[in-house]
Amino acid sequence: MHTDQVYSEPVTVNNEPHKWWHRRWVKIIGISVIFLIVVAVVLALVLIFVVFAPNKSETITTVTTSSSALVTLTTTSPQTTAMTTTQQSEWSVTGNMNTARLLHTASILPNGKVLITGGTSNAYNFLNTAELYDPSTGTWAATGSMTNARSEHTASVLSNGNVLVTGGADDSGVLNSAELYDSLTGIWTTTGSMTSARSSHTASALSNGKILVTGGVGSSGIGLNSAELYDPVTNIWTTTSNMNNVREYHTASVLSNGKILVTGGLFIVNYLNNAELYDPSTGTWTTTGNMTNARGGHTASVLSNGIVLVAGGYSNSGFLNSAELYDPSKGTWAATSNMTNTRGIHTVSVLSNGKVLVTGGRSYNALDSTELYDPIASTWTTTSNMSSAREYHTASVLSNGKVLVTGGAEKTAYLNTAELY
């Protein structure tokens, strides 16, 4: 009998490949996790020690002075250099004067205070008042009033510390009177009158203590070429030789050799480019080299090297931005770089660092702009603007090195404000 027999052969399933792949994925996942942990740790270390920590090549410098603050951040790497600078204004307001005024004078007294005299507070109000600025408090205080109201006058500090005020004009016309301010008592007294009435003139303190007054507008409204000397010992005026030219709105500078350099100005309707020298030892005038530009209403500054810088003003063609240098040893003029702005009836101050600060003035409108002349580089650079535009104002270098600017006019407004550079 045939019997069907079912033969069953054991079937063995080889699980080795499956087990191998299973272990492989475990390893891959484990390695990936470890790799991610390592990367995270590395990134954390980079963030902590590189990104958020100050770089060794980074320099942070902060410079602060009494009148300005400059913060400079410089970051240097092997590939790049970046610089960011924030400049604040060099100007700060200080106390207001008691009276708005222009065409006044400002004088530094031996005690460091500033004496302001006269001027006008509107077109028809001439002032005889005076006031004192105290740099230690930034405040103003009234002091004795002058005998005469006057504007477009001069004020000179004598060797004894008193202040001589001369000439100018009031509502009656041009003045020949002069008076003395006693800086200790605050009292004014009249002194001898000049031989000629004059305004818009110059006054220079000579090395012998006398005061030389030159030119200006006379009582007839005509310009003058006359000059005279005030002797503080006798309180008497005496004439000295006349200048070679009639001049008003000119400048006079005391040179290191004791001579007086007079430049430019107005003669009737024409502006002058000529210059002349007064020798106190002989009482005579001699011509010297002519300026490149005719000008009046300009400024003249004696630099630390004895050279004279003349800047701006106006001529028959309009306001000027040109500047030039006079060398007393040669008697010649040389052009230097131009100011950024054309301007006349501005102020100029020689700073303790030797640079020259020019402020405000007029260029068809009153200006608030200021700029610096560097005698070493012979260049002008703009600096921050004043808080107010000003013309016919004053500027005084204080004993602390700051510059006090006072009063003047802005459009139709007469100013009593003051500010410090």
Secondary structure, DSSP 8 states (H G I E B T S, - for coil): ---------------HHHHHHHHHHHHHHHHHHHHHHHHHHHHHHHIIIIISS--TTEEEEEEE-SS-EEEEEEEE-SS-EEEEEEE--S-EEE---SS--BS-EEEE-TTS-EEEE--EEETTEE---EEEEETTTTEEEEE---SS--BS-EEEE-TTS-EEEE--EETTEE---EEEEETTTTEEEEE---SS--BS-EEEE-TTS-EEEE--B-TTS-BB--EEEEETTTTEEEEE---SS-BBS-EEEE-TTS-EEEE--EETTEE---EEEEETTTTEEEEE---SS--BS-EEEE-TTS-EEEE--EETTEE---EEEEETTTTEEEEE---SS--BS-EEEE-TTS-EEEE--BSSSBB--EEEEETTTTEEEEE---SS-BBS-EEEE-TTS-EEEE--EETTEE---EEE-
